[in-house]
């Protein structure tokens, strides 16, 4: 019997890739008086349940999902967390 595992995928731009959204957030924070904030980077969190009996198998399946759809691996990196 397979169980459902909670999956979190954190997708971030790779170092050196210009983060236009992060720069806009940083500028907005400075305009609001939060001038001590620097190097803002914006990413995304994708959460879902995935059926699988073993965390390693789910991890491998989610890696395939990231490489195929969830992340643009040319400019983004990702981190996978699986909780049984």
Secondary structure in CASP SS format (residue, H / E / C, confidence):
PFRMAT SS
TARGET T0000
AUTHOR 0000-0000-0000
METHOD secondary structure of the structure
MODEL  1
X C 1.00
X C 1.00
X E 1.00
X E 1.00
X E 1.00
X E 1.00
X E 1.00
X E 1.00
X E 1.00
X E 1.00
X E 1.00
X E 1.00
X E 1.00
X C 1.00
X C 1.00
X C 1.00
X C 1.00
X C 1.00
X C 1.00
X H 1.00
X H 1.00
X H 1.00
X H 1.00
X H 1.00
X H 1.00
X H 1.00
X H 1.00
X H 1.00
X H 1.00
X H 1.00
X H 1.00
X C 1.00
X C 1.00
X C 1.00
X C 1.00
X C 1.00
X C 1.00
X C 1.00
X C 1.00
X C 1.00
X C 1.00
X C 1.00
X C 1.00
X E 1.00
X E 1.00
X E 1.00
X E 1.00
X E 1.00
X E 1.00
X E 1.00
X E 1.00
X E 1.00
X C 1.00
X C 1.00
X H 1.00
X H 1.00
X H 1.00
X H 1.00
X H 1.00
X H 1.00
X H 1.00
X H 1.00
X H 1.00
X H 1.00
X H 1.00
X H 1.00
X H 1.00
X H 1.00
X H 1.00
X H 1.00
X C 1.00
X C 1.00
X C 1.00
X C 1.00
X C 1.00
X E 1.00
X E 1.00
X E 1.00
X E 1.00
X E 1.00
X E 1.00
X E 1.00
X E 1.00
X C 1.00
END
